[in-house]
């Protein structure tokens, strides 16, 4: 979800579609910071 360089609110949520998988997997989230080469990364272990 692009914010056009604006500061997001204190709570941000996203929706998406997960593939039909079973077992253990990783979900990688990347939040790019506008106008920089910097980003935040979050990795989650999940079990479907």
N, C-alpha and C positions, 0 to 999 in steps of 0.2 A: 504494500500500500504506500504509494508515494505521498509525501507531505509537502513537496515543493520547497524544501529547505526550511520549513517552519518547524518550531518545536512542538512535538506531539503532546497530547494531554498526559496526565499522570497515570492513566490506565489505557492500554491499547489492546484490542483483541483482533484476531484474524480468523477467518474461516477457510477451509480447504477440503479437498477430497483426498482421502487416503486410498491407496491401491488395495486390492483384495489379496492380502498376504496373511500368512500365519507364521508364528514363531517369534524370535527375538530380532529386533531391527534397531537402527539408529535414525533419529530425525535431526537434521542439522538446520538450525535457523540462523540467518545472516541478516543483520540490520546495517546497511550502508549509511554512512554519515555524508550528507549532501556536501558537495564541493570539496571533498577531501578524499584521500586514499584510505581513510580509516573505516573500520567496521567493528561491530560487536558480533560475537559468535556464541551460539548456545547449542549444545548437543544433548539430546534426551534418549535414554535407553527405553524402548517400549517393547511390549509383548502383546501380539495380536492373537 
